[in-house]
Amino acid sequence: MSQVHALSDDQVGQELRKMTAFIKQEAEEKAREIQIKADEEFAIEKSKLVRQETDAIDSAYAKKFKQAQMSQQITRSTMANKTRLRVLGARQELLDEIFEAASAKLGEATHDQGRYKDLIKGLILEGFYAMNEPELVIRARQADYDAVREAAGWASAEYKHKTDKDVKATIDAENPVPEGSAGGIIIVGGNGKIDIDNTFEARLTLLKDSALPAMRKALFGENPNRKFFD
């Protein structure tokens, strides 16, 4: 039967020191593993947070950049529209000045009576052709009655020569063209239901409507944005 020997105090101390050293070593190794794992997790979390913050900054920058671009586009568009409107306004002012100057000079055509009678004759003859009626009424300024009567006789003769038709034109003394008019005549037919306004003011208005595109082109050049033409 084997005998159990009791350990001496020195032997007990050695065993305790061995056990303590082993436990300490295990604890240190475990602590190192925990630290390494913690460092790895920290690095991962840090990288994740950095990436999230970077993405957030990039997103905020992209949003602000887009807003800045839109703001610039709106500003440019607003400035372009304002400039275009100023240019259009200046052009319209110039055209208005041209027609105002033309309107102011309308009355000068009556200064030369010979030329004025020829002009009246042409206006009357135009009305004869347009109406194509045997009897017509002419309205004119009272100051022009003599010139109109003479011009109407010439127009009737030419109309007869060109169409082989007679036309009788009489002055409507009860409804004269206002004396404030620059001149011209009004031809009335269709039993008073149809009239052709050939006063200088009416002719200038017609010219203004029909000549504006050509005037704009002559003064300002072609409009690259215009797709349709009269």
Residue pairs with C-beta under 8 A, 6 or more apart in sequence:
7 15
91 216
91 219
91 220
94 219
95 212
95 215
95 216
95 219
98 215
99 204
99 208
102 204
103 182
103 201
103 204
106 182
106 183
106 200
106 201
106 204
107 182
107 183
107 200
109 115
109 116
109 119
109 182
109 183
109 200
110 116
110 144
110 182
110 183
113 147
116 147
116 183
117 147
117 150
117 151
117 154
118 151
120 140
120 144
120 147
120 148
120 151
120 184
120 185
121 151
121 152
121 154
121 155
121 158
122 155
123 184
123 185
123 187
123 198
124 138
124 148
124 151
124 152
124 155
124 169
124 185
124 187
124 198
125 155
125 158
125 159
126 196
126 198
127 136
127 138
127 185
127 187
127 189
127 196
127 198
128 136
128 155
128 156
128 159
128 167
128 169
128 187
129 159
129 163
130 187
130 196
131 187
131 189
131 190
131 194
131 196
132 165
133 167
133 189
133 190
134 165
134 166
134 167
134 168
135 167
135 168
135 169
135 170
136 167
136 168
136 169
136 170
136 187
136 188
136 189
137 169
137 170
137 171
137 172
137 187
137 188
137 189
137 192
138 148
138 152
138 169
138 170
138 171
138 172
138 185
138 186
138 187
138 188
139 171
139 172
139 175
139 176
139 177
139 185
139 186
139 188
139 195
140 148
140 171
140 176
140 177
140 184
140 185
140 186
141 176
141 177
141 178
141 179
141 181
141 183
142 173
142 176
142 179
143 179
144 177
144 183
144 185
145 171
145 173
148 171
148 185
149 171
152 169
152 171
155 169
156 166
156 167
156 168
156 169
159 165
159 167
160 166
160 167
172 188
177 184
177 185
177 186
177 199
181 199
181 200
181 201
182 199
182 200
182 201
183 199
183 200
184 198
184 199
184 200
184 201
184 202
184 203
185 198
185 199
186 195
186 196
186 197
186 198
186 199
187 195
187 196
187 198
188 194
188 195
189 195
213 229
213 230
216 223
217 223
